[in-house]
Amino acid sequence: MGPREWQAGAVEDRYRPVDLVVKRDEGVTITFADGHVARLDLVDVRLGCPCATCRSLREQGEDVWPRPGSPVPLRIADAQLHGGWGLNITWNDGHATGIYPFDALRRWSDGLPAFGPDSGLPGAPDA
């Protein structure tokens, strides 16, 4: 395998974050090990929430945000690493169940579908 031996569970550099900046009123910036910098807009990240509740809302043709009674403007209340593979964001509307995998955020920043066809997101591959 050469100088870099792959181990079970190893993450490709293109999907491994080395720096993560959360700007509560702007969005998320992730620098990956291969040097790529992903800048993700606050509203886009909220609208792209991968949780089951948001997927269901999209399937029903409803808006993920703003929901009735949602505070405006949108803001990130908290953000925590979810293991070594994702980011869990708590929004100022109280929503906190979406875990954004780093590989999906990278694909998203590359202009590729971040999630599968069941996500209900525009641009997701067909089933």
DRENDRENDO-126817 format. One record per atom (N, C-alpha, C, O): residue number from 1; residue in three letters; atom name; x, y, z. Coordinates in Angstrom, 3 decimals. Layout:
// DRENDRENDO-126817
   nr  rest  atom        xx        yy        zz
  NUM   Ala    CA         X         Y         Z
...
END
This chain:
// DRENDRENDO-126817
   nr  rest  atom        xx        yy        zz
    1   Met     N     0.811    -1.196     0.000
    1   Met    CA     0.000     0.000     0.000
    1   Met     C     0.851     1.255     0.000
    1   Met     O     0.324     2.353    -0.180
    2   Gly     N     2.113     1.126     0.191
    2   Gly    CA     2.948     2.315     0.148
    2   Gly     C     3.126     2.947     1.512
    2   Gly     O     2.799     2.348     2.536
    3   Pro     N     3.655     4.183     1.516
    3   Pro    CA     3.989     4.838     2.778
    3   Pro     C     2.777     5.146     3.642
    3   Pro     O     2.890     5.294     4.859
    4   Arg     N     1.631     5.240     3.012
    4   Arg    CA     0.445     5.567     3.812
    4   Arg     C    -0.442     4.337     3.888
    4   Arg     O    -1.179     4.038     2.948
    5   Glu     N    -0.376     3.634     4.991
    5   Glu    CA    -1.165     2.420     5.175
    5   Glu     C    -2.586     2.794     5.580
    5   Glu     O    -2.799     3.564     6.516
    6   Trp     N    -3.551     2.237     4.859
    6   Trp    CA    -4.951     2.489     5.190
    6   Trp     C    -5.397     1.540     6.278
    6   Trp     O    -5.067     0.355     6.259
    7   Gln     N    -6.137     2.058     7.212
    7   Gln    CA    -6.664     1.265     8.312
    7   Gln     C    -8.175     1.266     8.222
    7   Gln     O    -8.776     2.151     7.614
    8   Ala     N    -8.776     0.269     8.830
    8   Ala    CA   -10.233     0.233     8.879
    8   Ala     C   -10.726     1.520     9.522
    8   Ala     O   -10.218     1.936    10.564
    9   Gly     N   -11.710     2.143     8.905
    9   Gly    CA   -12.266     3.375     9.444
    9   Gly     C   -11.501     4.624     9.045
    9   Gly     O   -11.873     5.723     9.455
   10   Ala     N   -10.442     4.484     8.258
   10   Ala    CA    -9.687     5.662     7.823
   10   Ala     C   -10.564     6.527     6.931
   10   Ala     O   -11.384     6.018     6.167
   11   Val     N   -10.385     7.835     7.034
   11   Val    CA   -11.174     8.791     6.265
   11   Val     C   -10.282     9.433     5.215
   11   Val     O    -9.168     9.868     5.509
   12   Glu     N   -10.786     9.486     3.984
   12   Glu    CA   -10.031    10.158     2.934
   12   Glu     C    -9.802    11.619     3.333
   12   Glu     O   -10.644    12.232     3.989
   13   Asp     N    -8.645    12.170     2.925
   13   Asp    CA    -8.328    13.559     3.250
   13   Asp     C    -9.403    14.524     2.769
   13   Asp     O    -9.668    15.530     3.426
   14   Arg     N   -10.025    14.229     1.632
   14   Arg    CA   -11.042    15.129     1.100
   14   Arg     C   -12.256    15.233     2.021
   14   Arg     O   -13.029    16.185     1.913
   15   Tyr     N   -12.436    14.275     2.920
   15   Tyr    CA   -13.577    14.288     3.831
   15   Tyr     C   -13.188    14.541     5.288
   15   Tyr     O   -14.051    14.578     6.164
   16   Arg     N   -11.893    14.714     5.546
   16   Arg    CA   -11.427    14.891     6.927
   16   Arg     C   -11.226    16.374     7.224
   16   Arg     O   -10.342    17.008     6.647
   17   Pro     N   -12.041    16.931     8.120
   17   Pro    CA   -11.881    18.347     8.453
   17   Pro     C   -10.652    18.572     9.328
   17   Pro     O   -10.358    17.784    10.226
   18   Val     N    -9.946    19.657     9.048
   18   Val    CA    -8.810    20.044     9.889
   18   Val     C    -9.077    21.366    10.592
   18   Val     O    -8.375    21.727    11.536
   19   Asp     N   -10.096    22.090    10.127
   19   Asp    CA   -10.492    23.337    10.781
   19   Asp     C   -11.981    23.543    10.553
   19   Asp     O   -12.501    23.270     9.471
   20   Leu     N   -12.646    24.018    11.569
   20   Leu    CA   -14.084    24.236    11.506
   20   Leu     C   -14.401    25.547    12.208
   20   Leu     O   -14.067    25.739    13.377
   21   Val     N   -15.056    26.451    11.473
   21   Val    CA   -15.423    27.749    12.029
   21   Val     C   -16.940    27.894    11.896
   21   Val     O   -17.494    27.789    10.801
   22   Val     N   -17.596    28.135    13.025
   22   Val    CA   -19.033    28.367    13.029
   22   Val     C   -19.265    29.833    13.350
   22   Val     O   -18.915    30.311    14.429
   23   Lys     N   -19.852    30.531    12.408
   23   Lys    CA   -20.250    31.922    12.634
   23   Lys     C   -21.762    31.909    12.784
   23   Lys     O   -22.492    31.694    11.816
   24   Arg     N   -22.216    32.137    13.985
   24   Arg    CA   -23.620    31.937    14.351
   24   Arg     C   -24.608    32.687    13.473
   24   Arg     O   -25.740    32.234    13.300
   25   Asp     N   -24.207    33.824    12.915
   25   Asp    CA   -25.105    34.625    12.090
   25   Asp     C   -24.814    34.496    10.594
   25   Asp     O   -25.466    35.153     9.782
   26   Glu     N   -23.833    33.649    10.217
   26   Glu    CA   -23.430    33.551     8.811
   26   Glu     C   -23.446    32.138     8.259
   26   Glu     O   -23.953    31.917     7.159
   27   Gly     N   -22.905    31.178     8.993
   27   Gly    CA   -22.829    29.810     8.504
   27   Gly     C   -21.608    29.082     9.018
   27   Gly     O   -21.065    29.406    10.074
   28   Val     N   -21.186    28.088     8.247
   28   Val    CA   -20.114    27.190     8.654
   28   Val     C   -19.032    27.181     7.579
   28   Val     O   -19.332    27.116     6.386
   29   Thr     N   -17.775    27.245     8.008
   29   Thr    CA   -16.645    27.111     7.099
   29   Thr     C   -15.805    25.937     7.579
   29   Thr     O   -15.403    25.873     8.741
   30   Ile     N   -15.546    25.008     6.657
   30   Ile    CA   -14.767    23.815     6.985
   30   Ile     C   -13.576    23.755     6.041
   30   Ile     O   -13.732    23.852     4.824
   31   Thr     N   -12.377    23.595     6.613
   31   Thr    CA   -11.189    23.338     5.811
   31   Thr     C   -10.886    21.855     5.933
   31   Thr     O   -10.750    21.321     7.033
   32   Phe     N   -10.782    21.191     4.769
   32   Phe    CA   -10.520    19.757     4.746
   32   Phe     C    -9.030    19.503     4.574
   32   Phe     O    -8.286    20.384     4.141
   33   Ala     N    -8.601    18.295     4.916
   33   Ala    CA    -7.184    17.940     4.910
   33   Ala     C    -6.535    18.094     3.537
   33   Ala     O    -5.319    18.271     3.455
   34   Asp     N    -7.306    18.033     2.471
   34   Asp    CA    -6.737    18.204     1.133
   34   Asp     C    -6.640    19.672     0.726
   34   Asp     O    -6.253    19.978    -0.402
   35   Gly     N    -6.995    20.599     1.653
   35   Gly    CA    -6.885    22.028     1.398
   35   Gly     C    -8.166    22.697     0.931
   35   Gly     O    -8.240    23.925     0.890
   36   His     N    -9.168    21.918     0.580
   36   His    CA   -10.449    22.491     0.129
   36   His     C   -11.124    23.222     1.291
   36   His     O   -11.152    22.724     2.417
   37   Val     N   -11.666    24.406     1.004
   37   Val    CA   -12.393    25.176     2.003
   37   Val     C   -13.855    25.229     1.575
   37   Val     O   -14.177    25.717     0.492
   38   Ala     N   -14.726    24.727     2.427
   38   Ala    CA   -16.167    24.720     2.159
   38   Ala     C   -16.812    25.822     2.987
   38   Ala     O   -16.701    25.839     4.213
   39   Arg     N   -17.488    26.747     2.301
   39   Arg    CA   -18.215    27.820     2.982
   39   Arg     C   -19.698    27.563     2.769
   39   Arg     O   -20.194    27.614     1.643
   40   Leu     N   -20.396    27.289     3.856
   40   Leu    CA   -21.798    26.901     3.788
   40   Leu     C   -22.662    27.972     4.449
   40   Leu     O   -22.488    28.295     5.624
   41   Asp     N   -23.582    28.507     3.682
   41   Asp    CA   -24.455    29.587     4.125
   41   Asp     C   -25.429    29.108     5.203
   41   Asp     O   -25.934    27.987     5.154
   42   Leu     N   -25.674    29.970     6.158
   42   Leu    CA   -26.549    29.681     7.292
   42   Leu     C   -27.912    29.137     6.858
   42   Leu     O   -28.321    28.070     7.317
   43   Val     N   -28.607    29.842     5.996
   43   Val    CA   -29.951    29.431     5.583
   43   Val     C   -29.889    28.139     4.776
   43   Val     O   -30.736    27.263     4.955
   44   Asp     N   -28.905    28.004     3.892
   44   Asp    CA   -28.780    26.771     3.117
   44   Asp     C   -28.585    25.558     4.026
   44   Asp     O   -29.170    24.500     3.792
   45   Val     N   -27.763    25.716     5.058
   45   Val    CA   -27.512    24.609     5.983
   45   Val     C   -28.805    24.252     6.727
   45   Val     O   -29.119    23.072     6.889
   46   Arg     N   -29.540    25.246     7.172
   46   Arg    CA   -30.805    24.965     7.880
   46   Arg     C   -31.816    24.297     6.958
   46   Arg     O   -32.475    23.334     7.349
   47   Leu     N   -31.942    24.807     5.734
   47   Leu    CA   -32.897    24.228     4.789
   47   Leu     C   -32.491    22.818     4.367
   47   Leu     O   -33.343    22.021     3.975
   48   Gly     N   -31.204    22.507     4.444
   48   Gly    CA   -30.716    21.186     4.059
   48   Gly     C   -30.599    20.212     5.207
   48   Gly     O   -29.928    19.189     5.074
   49   Cys     N   -31.227    20.497     6.326
   49   Cys    CA   -31.140    19.614     7.493
   49   Cys     C   -31.509    18.183     7.094
   49   Cys     O   -32.556    17.952     6.490
   50   Pro     N   -30.634    17.217     7.439
   50   Pro    CA   -30.860    15.839     7.034
   50   Pro     C   -31.708    15.002     7.992
   50   Pro     O   -31.868    13.803     7.767
   51   Cys     N   -32.249    15.592     9.042
   51   Cys    CA   -32.974    14.793    10.026
   51   Cys     C   -34.298    14.261     9.463
   51   Cys     O   -34.789    14.744     8.443
   52   Ala     N   -34.854    13.278    10.133
   52   Ala    CA   -36.100    12.648     9.684
   52   Ala     C   -37.263    13.637     9.669
   52   Ala     O   -38.095    13.591     8.763
   53   Thr     N   -37.336    14.518    10.643
   53   Thr    CA   -38.425    15.501    10.691
   53   Thr     C   -38.378    16.414     9.475
   53   Thr     O   -39.402    16.651     8.835
   54   Cys     N   -37.199    16.925     9.154
   54   Cys    CA   -37.067    17.836     8.012
   54   Cys     C   -37.287    17.099     6.697
   54   Cys     O   -37.893    17.646     5.775
   55   Arg     N   -36.797    15.853     6.600
   55   Arg    CA   -37.061    15.056     5.394
   55   Arg     C   -38.562    14.886     5.198
   55   Arg     O   -39.068    15.021     4.084
   56   Ser     N   -39.263    14.592     6.271
   56   Ser    CA   -40.716    14.400     6.198
   56   Ser     C   -41.424    15.685     5.771
   56   Ser     O   -42.344    15.644     4.953
   57   Leu     N   -41.005    16.814     6.315
   57   Leu    CA   -41.602    18.092     5.921
   57   Leu     C   -41.404    18.346     4.431
   57   Leu     O   -42.331    18.766     3.739
   58   Arg     N   -40.193    18.090     3.940
   58   Arg    CA   -39.927    18.289     2.514
   58   Arg     C   -40.783    17.355     1.660
   58   Arg     O   -41.296    17.763     0.618
   59   Glu     N   -40.941    16.099     2.099
   59   Glu    CA   -41.767    15.136     1.361
   59   Glu     C   -43.215    15.612     1.261
   59   Glu     O   -43.900    15.338     0.276
   60   Gln     N   -43.672    16.322     2.284
   60   Gln    CA   -45.047    16.820     2.320
   60   Gln     C   -45.180    18.182     1.636
   60   Gln     O   -46.265    18.762     1.611
   61   Gly     N   -44.071    18.693     1.080
   61   Gly    CA   -44.100    19.978     0.397
   61   Gly     C   -44.124    21.166     1.342
   61   Gly     O   -44.462    22.278     0.936
   62   Glu     N   -43.767    20.937     2.599
   62   Glu    CA   -43.762    22.017     3.587
   62   Glu     C   -42.356    22.592     3.734
   62   Glu     O   -41.358    21.941     3.424
   63   Asp     N   -42.311    23.821     4.211
   63   Asp    CA   -41.031    24.476     4.455
   63   Asp     C   -40.386    23.930     5.723
   63   Asp     O   -41.049    23.721     6.739
   64   Val     N   -39.085    23.705     5.640
   64   Val    CA   -38.310    23.299     6.811
   64   Val     C   -38.095    24.496     7.725
   64   Val     O   -38.142    24.385     8.950
   65   Trp     N   -37.859    25.638     7.099
   65   Trp    CA   -37.679    26.898     7.835
   65   Trp     C   -38.043    28.026     6.895
   65   Trp     O   -37.733    27.930     5.708
   66   Pro     N   -38.668    29.069     7.345
   66   Pro    CA   -39.161    29.248     8.705
   66   Pro     C   -40.467    28.486     8.924
   66   Pro     O   -41.289    28.359     8.017
   67   Arg     N   -40.634    28.002    10.102
   67   Arg    CA   -41.867    27.358    10.541
   67   Arg     C   -42.677    28.409    11.290
   67   Arg     O   -42.126    29.424    11.715
   68   Pro     N   -43.973    28.180    11.456
   68   Pro    CA   -44.764    29.146    12.234
   68   Pro     C   -44.129    29.381    13.608
   68   Pro     O   -43.836    28.434    14.338
   69   Gly     N   -43.928    30.623    13.938
   69   Gly    CA   -43.342    30.998    15.218
   69   Gly     C   -41.829    30.978    15.259
   69   Gly     O   -41.235    31.249    16.303
   70   Ser     N   -41.187    30.659    14.131
   70   Ser    CA   -39.717    30.631    14.108
   70   Ser     C   -39.158    32.032    14.324
   70   Ser     O   -39.669    33.003    13.765
   71   Pro     N   -38.108    32.134    15.137
   71   Pro    CA   -37.479    33.439    15.307
   71   Pro     C   -36.771    33.854    14.019
   71   Pro     O   -36.201    33.030    13.303
   72   Val     N   -36.825    35.132    13.753
   72   Val    CA   -36.135    35.703    12.600
   72   Val     C   -35.287    36.845    13.134
   72   Val     O   -35.800    37.680    13.879
   73   Pro     N   -34.027    36.912    12.788
   73   Pro    CA   -33.330    36.104    11.806
   73   Pro     C   -32.904    34.753    12.373
   73   Pro     O   -32.843    34.551    13.586
   74   Leu     N   -32.616    33.847    11.458
   74   Leu    CA   -32.091    32.535    11.810
   74   Leu     C   -30.697    32.695    12.401
   74   Leu     O   -29.933    33.578    12.011
   75   Arg     N   -30.387    31.819    13.352
   75   Arg    CA   -29.082    31.891    14.013
   75   Arg     C   -28.707    30.513    14.533
   75   Arg     O   -29.583    29.740    14.921
   76   Ile     N   -27.430    30.200    14.545
   76   Ile    CA   -26.941    28.973    15.176
   76   Ile     C   -26.784    29.256    16.660
   76   Ile     O   -26.038    30.153    17.054
   77   Ala     N   -27.493    28.486    17.483
   77   Ala    CA   -27.396    28.662    18.933
   77   Ala     C   -26.196    27.897    19.489
   77   Ala     O   -25.542    28.354    20.427
   78   Asp     N   -25.907    26.716    18.897
   78   Asp    CA   -24.800    25.898    19.364
   78   Asp     C   -24.398    24.943    18.243
   78   Asp     O   -25.213    24.620    17.378
   79   Ala     N   -23.176    24.501    18.256
   79   Ala    CA   -22.695    23.501    17.303
   79   Ala     C   -21.677    22.628    18.024
   79   Ala     O   -20.775    23.123    18.699
   80   Gln     N   -21.843    21.319    17.867
   80   Gln    CA   -20.961    20.355    18.524
   80   Gln     C   -20.532    19.299    17.529
   80   Gln     O   -21.292    18.928    16.635
   81   Leu     N   -19.314    18.819    17.687
   81   Leu    CA   -18.876    17.688    16.880
   81   Leu     C   -19.690    16.466    17.282
   81   Leu     O   -19.979    16.265    18.461
   82   His     N   -20.054    15.658    16.304
   82   His    CA   -20.735    14.393    16.572
   82   His     C   -19.729    13.299    16.224
   82   His     O   -19.609    12.886    15.071
   83   Gly     N   -19.020    12.846    17.236
   83   Gly    CA   -17.916    11.929    16.986
   83   Gly     C   -16.893    12.610    16.101
   83   Gly     O   -16.679    13.817    16.209
   84   Gly     N   -16.264    11.850    15.231
   84   Gly    CA   -15.307    12.423    14.305
   84   Gly     C   -15.859    12.557    12.907
   84   Gly     O   -15.119    12.868    11.974
   85   Trp     N   -17.152    12.325    12.748
   85   Trp    CA   -17.689    12.264    11.390
   85   Trp     C   -18.738    13.299    11.048
   85   Trp     O   -19.160    13.373     9.894
   86   Gly     N   -19.181    14.111    12.013
   86   Gly    CA   -20.229    15.061    11.667
   86   Gly     C   -20.362    16.212    12.639
   86   Gly     O   -19.669    16.296    13.653
   87   Leu     N   -21.282    17.095    12.287
   87   Leu    CA   -21.553    18.299    13.063
   87   Leu     C   -23.024    18.326    13.421
   87   Leu     O   -23.884    18.188    12.552
   88   Asn     N   -23.313    18.505    14.702
   88   Asn    CA   -24.686    18.639    15.174
   88   Asn     C   -24.920    20.107    15.500
   88   Asn     O   -24.199    20.700    16.303
   89   Ile     N   -25.936    20.687    14.867
   89   Ile    CA   -26.223    22.110    15.043
   89   Ile     C   -27.537    22.279    15.777
   89   Ile     O   -28.532    21.634    15.449
   90   Thr     N   -27.534    23.149    16.772
   90   Thr    CA   -28.758    23.575    17.443
   90   Thr     C   -29.077    24.974    16.935
   90   Thr     O   -28.246    25.879    17.010
   91   Trp     N   -30.282    25.141    16.420
   91   Trp    CA   -30.714    26.406    15.828
   91   Trp     C   -31.513    27.213    16.829
   91   Trp     O   -32.029    26.664    17.803
   92   Asn     N   -31.621    28.515    16.597
   92   Asn    CA   -32.355    29.368    17.531
   92   Asn     C   -33.862    29.127    17.492
   92   Asn     O   -34.599    29.697    18.297
   93   Asp     N   -34.334    28.278    16.554
   93   Asp    CA   -35.751    27.896    16.574
   93   Asp     C   -35.966    26.643    17.417
   93   Asp     O   -37.081    26.126    17.494
   94   Gly     N   -34.879    26.146    18.060
   94   Gly    CA   -34.975    24.987    18.927
   94   Gly     C   -34.679    23.669    18.227
   94   Gly     O   -34.544    22.639    18.887
   95   His     N   -34.577    23.685    16.916
   95   His    CA   -34.319    22.450    16.174
   95   His     C   -32.879    22.013    16.408
   95   His     O   -31.953    22.817    16.298
   96   Ala     N   -32.693    20.718    16.735
   96   Ala    CA   -31.345    20.267    17.073
   96   Ala     C   -31.096    18.806    16.705
   96   Ala     O   -30.140    18.211    17.204
   97   Thr     N   -31.926    18.211    15.850
   97   Thr    CA   -31.778    16.782    15.591
   97   Thr     C   -30.992    16.456    14.326
   97   Thr     O   -30.738    15.283    14.054
   98   Gly     N   -30.604    17.450    13.557
   98   Gly    CA   -29.856    17.188    12.331
   98   Gly     C   -28.376    17.020    12.589
   98   Gly     O   -27.741    17.874    13.208
   99   Ile     N   -27.826    15.913    12.110
   99   Ile    CA   -26.386    15.694    12.159
   99   Ile     C   -25.892    15.752    10.725
   99   Ile     O   -26.346    14.990     9.871
  100   Tyr     N   -24.965    16.656    10.465
  100   Tyr    CA   -24.439    16.888     9.134
  100   Tyr     C   -23.102    16.166     8.991
  100   Tyr     O   -22.094    16.643     9.513
  101   Pro     N   -23.067    15.024     8.293
  101   Pro    CA   -21.800    14.312     8.112
  101   Pro     C   -20.818    15.150     7.280
  101   Pro     O   -21.215    15.814     6.322
  102   Phe     N   -19.541    15.111     7.656
  102   Phe    CA   -18.547    15.912     6.946
  102   Phe     C   -18.434    15.525     5.473
  102   Phe     O   -18.215    16.390     4.625
  103   Asp     N   -18.583    14.233     5.158
  103   Asp    CA   -18.497    13.845     3.748
  103   Asp     C   -19.646    14.437     2.941
  103   Asp     O   -19.462    14.801     1.780
  104   Ala     N   -20.832    14.537     3.544
  104   Ala    CA   -21.972    15.146     2.858
  104   Ala     C   -21.752    16.648     2.675
  104   Ala     O   -22.058    17.192     1.614
  105   Leu     N   -21.230    17.314     3.688
  105   Leu    CA   -20.966    18.753     3.576
  105   Leu     C   -19.914    19.023     2.500
  105   Leu     O   -20.001    20.019     1.782
  106   Arg     N   -18.933    18.150     2.390
  106   Arg    CA   -17.918    18.308     1.338
  106   Arg     C   -18.562    18.154    -0.041
  106   Arg     O   -18.335    18.977    -0.928
  107   Arg     N   -19.369    17.096    -0.222
  107   Arg    CA   -20.025    16.904    -1.523
  107   Arg     C   -20.902    18.104    -1.854
  107   Arg     O   -20.931    18.565    -2.994
  108   Trp     N   -21.611    18.601    -0.858
  108   Trp    CA   -22.487    19.755    -1.036
  108   Trp     C   -21.676    20.962    -1.514
  108   Trp     O   -22.080    21.659    -2.445
  109   Ser     N   -20.539    21.200    -0.878
  109   Ser    CA   -19.716    22.360    -1.262
  109   Ser     C   -19.096    22.173    -2.642
  109   Ser     O   -18.750    23.153    -3.302
  110   Asp     N   -18.953    20.929    -3.082
  110   Asp    CA   -18.436    20.634    -4.423
  110   Asp     C   -19.533    20.732    -5.488
  110   Asp     O   -19.268    20.518    -6.671
  111   Gly     N   -20.771    21.058    -5.069
  111   Gly    CA   -21.881    21.165    -6.007
  111   Gly     C   -22.517    19.833    -6.343
  111   Gly     O   -23.274    19.728    -7.308
  112   Leu     N   -22.217    18.818    -5.556
  112   Leu    CA   -22.780    17.485    -5.753
  112   Leu     C   -23.899    17.246    -4.749
  112   Leu     O   -23.966    17.929    -3.727
  113   Pro     N   -24.783    16.280    -5.029
  113   Pro    CA   -25.813    15.967    -4.036
  113   Pro     C   -25.161    15.492    -2.735
  113   Pro     O   -24.315    14.597    -2.744
  114   Ala     N   -25.558    16.091    -1.635
  114   Ala    CA   -24.978    15.740    -0.345
  114   Ala     C   -25.625    14.497     0.241
  114   Ala     O   -24.975    13.718     0.937
  115   Phe     N   -26.903    14.317    -0.042
  115   Phe    CA   -27.669    13.236     0.563
  115   Phe     C   -28.402    12.457    -0.514
  115   Phe     O   -28.486    12.901    -1.659
  116   Gly     N   -28.930    11.303    -0.153
  116   Gly    CA   -29.607    10.420    -1.089
  116   Gly     C   -30.990    10.901    -1.484
  116   Gly     O   -31.441    11.960    -1.045
  117   Pro     N   -31.665    10.111    -2.321
  117   Pro    CA   -32.967    10.504    -2.862
  117   Pro     C   -34.055    10.659    -1.792
  117   Pro     O   -35.027    11.382    -2.007
  118   Asp     N   -33.905     9.996    -0.656
  118   Asp    CA   -34.922    10.107     0.392
  118   Asp     C   -34.827    11.403     1.186
  118   Asp     O   -35.646    11.643     2.073
  119   Ser     N   -33.832    12.250     0.878
  119   Ser    CA   -33.638    13.497     1.621
  119   Ser     C   -34.692    14.540     1.275
  119   Ser     O   -34.976    15.433     2.074
  120   Gly     N   -35.278    14.425     0.069
  120   Gly    CA   -36.235    15.432    -0.377
  120   Gly     C   -35.587    16.722    -0.816
  120   Gly     O   -36.282    17.705    -1.076
  121   Leu     N   -34.265    16.740    -0.904
  121   Leu    CA   -33.543    17.956    -1.290
  121   Leu     C   -33.431    18.047    -2.810
  121   Leu     O   -33.269    17.031    -3.486
  122   Pro     N   -33.517    19.256    -3.341
  122   Pro    CA   -33.305    19.416    -4.780
  122   Pro     C   -31.912    18.922    -5.173
  122   Pro     O   -30.945    19.124    -4.439
  123   Gly     N   -31.820    18.287    -6.313
  123   Gly    CA   -30.532    17.819    -6.807
  123   Gly     C   -30.123    16.458    -6.279
  123   Gly     O   -29.086    15.926    -6.675
  124   Ala     N   -30.937    15.879    -5.376
  124   Ala    CA   -30.611    14.548    -4.874
  124   Ala     C   -30.771    13.555    -6.024
  124   Ala     O   -31.657    13.719    -6.862
  125   Pro     N   -29.930    12.537    -6.072
  125   Pro    CA   -30.040    11.556    -7.149
  125   Pro     C   -31.379    10.839    -7.095
  125   Pro     O   -31.958    10.659    -6.024
  126   Asp     N   -31.863    10.432    -8.263
  126   Asp    CA   -33.131     9.708    -8.313
  126   Asp     C   -32.993     8.350    -7.682
  126   Asp     O   -31.920     7.746    -7.687
  127   Ala     N   -34.088     7.879    -7.140
  127   Ala    CA   -34.085     6.549    -6.498
  127   Ala     C   -33.890     5.468    -7.533
  127   Ala     O   -33.859     4.286    -7.192
END
